[in-house]
Amino acid sequence: MARRAQPLRWRTLQEIADILLATTTTPEGHTLAEAMERIRRHRDRETEIFTATTDGSAKDRQTYDHNLAEFDRLLASAMASVQRAMKKDAEAGRWVAFGRRHHDAPEEVIPPYYWPFLDIDMEEDSAKGHDLLFRGIRCLLAEEIPADHPILEQIHPQAPDTPPACDKPTSADENRPIGEAAPPPSPVTLYSGTQGRPSSVETLIMPELRRRAAAGIMEPSLARECRYLSEWLRSNHPAAHQIKPVSLENSLRQLHRELKSAPTKH
């Protein structure tokens, strides 16, 4: 008897945004959600003061409109930052979205490389851009997907023997010579680092360490190399699972020793 798959916790786009709002902090140490709530309170207070004290003059109205516009600008800027962070996290595999291209189309995984070209509409649970439109979007956090759940076969399918042409919406498609096949679509990579899933060390850092060794630019000191790689990961893959240098040393000690002792190829 086949084992029943564990239930999945589906989330809306707004819930993904709420998670970022609750976990992203400002330089003052407050969460972005708290900062936005303070802005809304100030905005409401501005309206109360205007309603209670205004004499209806054009000058009072102008001041009031100016102050509200500034509060609205701050709120819009914060939400734009959240949406940018959402798309970066989707590209990195921190969360994955399913949607439909039209009402009778099958539900499909939205490829991670689509997100830079999509605008998110959280009220409509949709995303569109570059002649693409996905409706009825529902989302999963990578860290909440059971390691043996069958839905991972949809998210991270095995590469076919003959990959189909890719409809990735970039200008590269327009410049490709006629008859030349598009590259195969990149699979969704889950960089959560949890059990059963690839970690940033395996998928990102180790390949970069090997590249640096082959190029002859790897640091002879493991500690210095780990400091470089930790910063490289933060700068180049900010949405991936981040690892401190001291933690990297244990993971890379053996590989660093092997690469250090290997003869350099010319």
SULJO-V713989 format. One line per field, one symbol per residue. ss: DSSP state (H for helix, E for strand, - for the rest). phi: phi as a letter, one per 40 degrees, with the letter a starting at -180 (. if undefined). burial: # if it has 9 or more other ideal C-beta (glycine too) atoms within 8 Angstrom, else .. A space follows every 50 residues. Layout:
ss->???
phi->???
burial->???
This chain:
ss->----------E-HHHHHHHHHHH-E-----EHHHHHHHHHHHHHHHHHHH HHH----HHHHHHHHHHHHHHHHHHHHHHHHHHHHHHHHHHH--EEEEEE -------EE--HHHHHH-EEE----EEEE--EEEEEEEEEEHHH------ -HHHH---------------HHHHH------------------------H HHHHHHHHHHHHHH-------HHHHHHHHHHHHHHH--------HHHHHH HHHHHHHHHHH-----
phi->.cccccccccbcccccccccccbcbcdcgccccccccccccccccccccc ccbcbgcccccccccccccccccccccccccccccdccccccgcabbbab cacbcccaccdcccccbbbcbcccfbaaifgbabbfcbbbcdcccdcbcc cccccbcccccbccccbdcbccccccdcgcccccccccbcccgcdgbcbc cccbcccccccccccgbcccccccccccccccccccbcccccbcdcccdc cbdccccccccccccb
burial->.......#..###.########.#.#...####.##.###.##..##..# ...#.....##..#..##..##.##..##.###.################ #......########.##.###..####...###########..#.#.#. ##..#.......#..#.##...#........#.##..######...#.## #.####.###.##....#...#.#######.###..#.##..#.#..##. ###.###.##......
